[in-house]
Amino acid sequence: MDIAYNIIIAVVLIASSPYWLIRLALDANFRKEFQRRTRQWKSLPRQKACIWVHASSVGEVRVARLMIQALQREMADRAVVLSTSTATGFDTASMDSRCPVIQLPLDLPFLIQPLLKRLNPALLVLIEAEFWPNVLRACKKRGIPVLLTNGRMSAKSYTRYQRLKPWFLWLTEPVSLFAMRSQLESDRLIQLGIEPERVETTGNMKFDSGSPGSEVRESDKSANSAVTVVFGSTRPGEEASVAEAISHLIKKPLNWDFIVAPRHVSRCGEVEDILRSRGLEYQLHSRLTEGPQKKRAPILLVDTLGVLNDYYRHASIAYVGGGFDSKHGGHNILEPAQLGLPVLYGKSMGNFEEEARLLSESGGGIPLEKPGDLTAALENLVEHPEEIRRRGQLASETVRRHQGAVRRNLELIQRLLKV
């Protein structure tokens, strides 16, 4: 199957080469990313028995940071290198670089083999669900153990892999150990044919990203009487309901702050059109000159990466997008929850089903059936300020109760490295 995979990749690359050549000629950002994928890693100093951590995009990079901090604290003599798949993941990782950061080359043998020779890793740590066949096969041939941490297996992925079971087992055969986020996801993996001795349930490291955030939030709130609602990681089709909710709420005689942060900042122009069509006054984050607390318009549109958590930190209520379409499967609802915010989200949380279940059961999370329910849910909270405080406290308590996954994953790393 190795040969078949590489033949398919070669055919696809050749067939699509006119498209890539045109993009290389016309798109400066794509050109920059292509150069990173093919050349940037060559400037990395040669490593010796490093721990190679790979994360796909922004969310996985944030989890990787937690693991890297623990590694550098507990295994300070061991070098760590972080790689990412996407350009946004690379940019996020580079903002707070605790170790060398590279963008993973294309999954082609003539690129992966030299990369492994330069990294010479003692262990490859994958974050969540990132499998690249040539990377994994090359690690197996070199005797490099592979650990999947924060592993997820949504119901949608499980159904898909059931139909492709032989391919899935071939794909994951080089993985030494699967550290899954929940028992349900561990059970799904075993049902797909992974040996039980290769599967452990260690919990979700995203719960460990908490800090004394709720205390910070309360002190900030006492200094700012505004009711601040953050609409984070919104997706196409959601911003119309967000604009409708804002149009309704802004008529109430309260000191309002609304923060709208599309999942992809490249869509800000589209979101601006929606806000303008409603006659809503807004301001861009990139045009602020005095920090997140100095905006002037009642609505702020976040067009910059890496600042959403700063706005959650000063908020009263959070809505997290991506939960009304199963192809998105929701986004990280733990970030605002750990800061003591009641969190609203759609019902299609396939990538965060355990987190959504726990928050819903505790009362810290409020699942919505459809985007049109957003206005009524927000209005109900605003009319009952004690509910905002109560649900926010339940959200942060839920996060605290489920921490400890980073430590458990660190123990697995130490086991695989025999230290």
Residue pairs with C-beta under 8 A, 6 or more apart in sequence:
1 167
1 170
2 133
2 137
5 133
5 134
6 108
6 109
6 134
9 107
9 108
13 20
23 30
24 30
24 31
24 34
29 87
33 87
33 103
36 87
36 90
36 102
36 103
37 103
37 104
37 105
37 106
38 105
38 106
38 111
40 102
40 103
41 83
41 102
41 103
41 105
41 115
41 118
42 114
42 118
44 81
44 100
44 102
44 118
44 119
45 100
46 118
46 120
47 79
47 81
47 118
47 119
47 120
47 121
48 79
48 120
49 78
49 79
49 120
49 121
49 122
50 78
50 79
50 80
50 81
50 119
50 120
50 121
50 122
51 71
51 75
51 78
51 79
51 80
51 81
51 121
51 122
51 123
51 125
51 413
51 417
52 80
52 81
52 83
52 119
52 121
52 123
52 124
52 125
53 64
53 67
53 68
53 80
53 81
53 82
53 83
53 125
53 127
54 82
54 83
54 84
54 85
54 104
54 124
54 125
54 126
54 127
54 130
54 135
55 61
55 63
55 64
55 82
55 83
55 84
55 85
55 89
55 93
55 127
55 128
55 130
56 84
56 85
56 86
56 89
56 127
56 128
56 129
56 130
57 84
57 85
57 86
57 88
57 89
58 86
58 88
58 89
58 92
58 305
59 128
59 331
59 332
60 84
60 89
60 127
60 128
60 130
60 150
61 82
61 84
61 89
61 92
61 93
61 127
62 92
62 206
62 209
62 332
63 127
63 128
63 149
63 150
63 205
63 206
63 209
64 82
64 93
64 127
65 93
65 96
65 98
66 205
66 208
66 209
66 406
67 125
67 127
67 149
67 205
67 406
67 409
67 410
68 80
68 82
68 98
68 99
69 98
70 406
70 407
70 410
71 78
71 80
71 410
71 413
72 80
72 98
72 99
74 410
74 414
75 413
75 414
75 419
78 122
78 417
79 99
80 98
80 99
81 99
81 100
81 101
81 102
81 119
81 121
82 93
82 99
82 100
82 101
82 102
83 101
83 102
83 103
83 104
84 90
84 92
84 93
84 101
84 102
84 103
84 104
85 103
85 104
85 130
87 103
88 305
89 103
90 101
90 102
90 103
91 305
92 305
92 306
93 101
94 101
95 305
95 306
104 132
104 135
105 111
105 112
105 115
107 132
107 133
107 134
107 135
108 134
109 134
109 138
112 132
112 134
112 135
112 138
113 138
116 138
116 139
116 142
116 144
121 139
121 144
122 144
122 417
123 144
123 145
123 146
123 147
123 413
123 416
123 417
124 135
124 139
124 144
124 145
124 146
124 147
125 147
125 149
125 413
126 146
126 147
126 148
126 149
126 175
127 149
127 150
128 148
128 149
128 150
128 151
128 152
129 148
129 151
129 152
129 153
129 157
131 171
131 172
131 175
133 171
136 146
136 171
136 172
136 173
136 174
136 175
137 174
139 145
139 146
139 174
140 146
140 173
140 174
145 176
145 177
145 416
145 417
146 174
146 175
146 176
146 177
147 175
147 176
147 177
147 179
147 409
147 412
147 413
147 416
148 175
148 177
148 178
148 179
149 179
149 202
149 205
149 409
149 412
150 179
150 181
150 204
150 205
150 206
150 405
150 409
151 178
151 179
151 180
151 181
151 185
151 189
152 180
152 181
152 185
152 351
153 161
153 180
153 185
153 188
153 189
154 185
154 329
154 350
154 351
154 353
155 188
155 350
155 353
156 326
156 329
156 350
158 188
158 191
158 192
161 168
161 192
162 192
165 192
165 193
168 192
168 193
169 192
169 193
169 194
172 178
172 194
175 198
176 198
176 416
177 198
177 199
177 200
177 412
177 416
178 186
178 189
178 194
178 198
178 199
178 200
179 200
179 201
179 202
179 408
179 409
179 412
180 186
180 189
180 199
180 200
180 201
180 202
181 201
181 202
181 203
181 204
181 354
181 405
182 201
182 203
182 204
182 354
183 201
184 353
184 354
185 201
185 354
186 199
186 200
186 201
189 199
190 196
190 199
200 412
202 405
202 408
202 409
202 412
203 402
203 404
203 405
203 408
204 334
204 354
204 355
204 402
204 405
205 405
205 406
205 409
206 332
206 334
206 335
206 355
207 334
207 338
207 399
207 402
207 403
207 404
207 405
208 403
208 404
208 405
208 406
209 334
209 335
209 338
210 338
210 396
210 399
210 400
210 403
211 338
213 313
213 338
213 339
213 340
213 396
214 338
214 339
214 340
214 392
214 393
214 396
216 313
216 339
217 313
217 314
217 315
217 339
217 340
217 341
218 340
220 313
220 314
221 314
221 316
224 293
224 314
225 255
226 255
226 256
226 257
226 316
227 254
227 255
227 256
227 257
227 316
227 317
227 382
228 256
228 257
228 258
228 259
228 311
228 314
228 315
228 316
228 317
229 249
229 256
229 257
229 258
229 259
229 315
229 316
229 317
229 318
229 319
229 378
230 259
230 261
230 308
230 311
230 312
230 315
230 317
230 318
230 319
230 336
230 341
231 238
231 242
231 258
231 259
231 260
231 261
231 319
231 321
232 259
232 261
232 308
232 311
232 312
232 318
232 319
232 320
232 321
232 331
232 335
232 336
233 261
233 262
233 263
233 308
233 320
233 321
233 322
233 331
233 332
234 242
234 260
234 261
234 262
234 263
234 271
234 321
234 322
235 262
235 263
235 321
235 322
235 324
235 325
235 328
236 267
236 270
237 324
237 325
237 371
238 321
238 324
238 371
239 260
239 262
239 270
239 271
239 274
240 274
240 371
241 371
241 372
241 374
241 375
242 260
242 319
242 374
243 274
243 275
243 277
243 278
243 280
244 278
244 372
244 374
244 375
245 374
245 375
245 378
246 258
246 278
246 280
246 299
247 278
247 280
248 375
248 379
249 256
249 258
249 375
249 378
249 379
249 382
250 256
250 258
250 280
250 298
252 382
254 382
256 298
257 295
257 298
257 300
258 298
258 299
258 300
259 299
259 300
259 302
259 311
259 315
260 271
260 275
260 282
260 299
260 300
260 301
260 302
261 301
261 302
261 308
261 311
262 268
262 270
262 271
262 302
263 321
263 322
263 331
265 302
265 303
265 304
265 305
268 284
268 301
268 303
271 301
272 282
272 301
275 282
275 299
275 301
280 298
280 299
281 297
281 298
281 299
282 297
282 298
282 299
282 300
282 301
283 295
283 296
283 297
283 299
283 300
283 301
284 300
284 301
284 303
285 292
285 300
285 301
285 302
285 303
285 304
285 307
286 303
286 304
288 294
288 295
288 300
292 307
292 310
292 311
292 314
293 314
300 311
302 308
302 311
308 335
309 335
312 318
312 335
312 336
312 339
312 341
313 339
315 336
315 339
315 341
316 341
316 388
317 341
317 342
317 344
317 378
317 381
317 382
317 388
318 336
318 341
318 342
318 343
318 344
319 343
319 344
319 345
319 374
319 378
320 330
320 331
320 332
320 333
320 335
320 336
320 343
320 344
320 345
321 328
321 331
321 345
321 346
322 328
322 329
322 330
322 331
322 346
323 329
323 330
323 331
323 345
323 346
323 347
323 348
323 349
323 356
323 367
323 368
324 346
324 347
324 348
324 368
324 370
324 371
325 346
325 348
326 348
326 350
328 348
328 351
329 348
329 349
329 350
329 351
329 352
330 345
330 346
330 348
330 349
330 350
330 351
330 352
330 356
331 351
331 352
332 352
333 343
333 345
333 349
333 352
333 355
333 356
333 359
333 365
334 355
334 399
336 343
336 395
337 343
337 359
337 364
337 365
337 395
337 396
337 398
337 399
338 395
338 396
338 399
339 396
340 392
340 393
340 395
340 396
341 392
341 395
342 364
342 365
342 366
342 381
342 387
342 388
342 391
342 392
342 395
343 359
343 364
343 365
343 366
343 395
344 365
344 366
344 367
344 368
344 374
344 377
344 378
345 356
345 365
345 366
345 367
345 368
346 367
346 368
346 370
346 371
347 367
347 368
347 369
349 355
349 356
349 367
356 365
356 367
358 365
358 398
358 402
359 365
359 395
359 398
360 366
360 367
362 394
362 395
362 397
362 398
363 390
363 391
363 394
364 391
364 392
364 393
364 394
364 395
364 396
364 397
364 398
365 395
366 377
366 391
368 374
368 377
380 387
381 387
381 388
381 391
382 388
